[in-house]
């Protein structure tokens, strides 16, 4: 299953779009860092929502933040994308 690779590509696309949108407010390096942070957070929020829907959780959905309750598919979607964003964030930070 290469689903995780698609999420990494999607995360970098999200980071690029948000980085470009942040460019009028920040220089390139901080704008890309904002984009990468946003992309990593996007996947956490999406996996949390998927978990809540999967288990028919009633609001306020606070248990959805307990990542250790997620199933393996959700973990393999979120963590590779978050890790790739974090590594890219470190690389951008070092070039600054």
BELUR-V245641 format. One line per field, one symbol per residue. burial: # if it has 16 or more other ideal C-beta (glycine too) atoms within 10 Angstrom, else .. A space follows every 50 residues. Layout:
# BELUR-V245641
burial=???
This chain:
# BELUR-V245641
burial=...#..##..##.##..##..#.......#######.###.##..###.# ##...........#.....#...#.#######.##..##..#....
